[in-house]
Amino acid sequence: MRTGADAEPAEPVDLRLLVPALAAWACGAAALALSGAVRVGFGVAMLAGAAALVLAAGRRARRPVRHARHQAGPGLAGAAMVAVSCGLVLVASGVQSWTREIGVRELAAQGAAVLLDGVVVSDPRTIAPTGRADPEVLLRVSVRTVQGRGERRVVRSQVLVFADPSWARVRWGDGVSVRGRLAPAARADDVVATLSARGPPQVTARAGALDRATERIRAGLRRAAAPLPADPRGLLPGLVVGDTSQQPADLAIAMRATGLTHLSAVSGTNARVQDVWQTYSQTPAGGRNELHTTVARPDDRMAEPGADRPGLDGRAT
């Protein structure tokens, strides 16, 4: 057994990649409000700057060293690494933004009446908009095709749909065809546009077997919470599987005001991150997250209950 004097010294923590990682994160966050083309332009410029820094460092390294202050050192290499990290993040996010916006954002900017075909990727949520007597249903649709202004396009965009209460029966994974009028969303939003739907839903395909099975589990949890008072009834499914479809609007507003929305921000994405962490940290609980990853669903970032309709009637979200 080794004593304290014989123990090997701990290796120092290597933090050389921390600065480029933080810089890349900051660049990505700061560029959210920019268009995809602008992000790509900035990213290409930063990558060109990184190449120039690498060339400069190479020329300096080949020069004879006369004084210590003329040595290349880590400065240029560090600056090049930061520029490469930021440039790659900006180019990747710009290309992704451009591919998901093309076809839909132009029509939304024109307020076009369109026909969309897509797949429901959220649970319908009933809300009571400010100043309106009738409730509305919010749901997110991943659009596959859009028809408007005389042409039909294949797209890869997500829109936030505002519909009448008949849409409450639509389920995650259903294929739908919907007519309505588009309105633009802010570039920093995770949807390209909002859609004011006209008429009841036209379901073109039912959800797959896995989606139907997970919906039964989630519905069972909602039924189990049904006898509870309104606030606990809406909060319990959110705490367990991220299902906030029954959450009262005043509770959602209170949770936002007190900074407690993370309590119901459960999703399959979060569960997957936890599963990976447990796997690589050799924690035995890792494999048990598989079912929860599926039931909690990939992501549920729907606007909170009571949110106003962005861009459709002049009110901000």
Buried (B, 14 or more C-beta within 10 A) or exposed (E): EEEEEEEEEEEEEEEEEEBBBEBBEEBBEEBBEBBBEBBBBBBBEBBEBBBEBBEBBEEBEEEEEEEEEEEBEEEBBBBBBBBBBBBBBBBBBBBEBBEBBBBBBBBBEEEBBBBBBBBBBBBBBBBBBEEEEEEBBBBBBBBBBBBBEEEEBEBBBBBBBBBBEEBBEBBBBBBBBBBBBBBBBEBEBBBBBBBBBEEBBEBEEEBEEEBBEBBEEBEEBBEEBEEEEEEEBBBBBBEBBBBBBBBBBEBBBEBEEEEEBEEBBBBBBBBBEBBEEBEEEEEEEBEEBEEBBBBBBEBBEBBBBBBBBBBBEEEEB
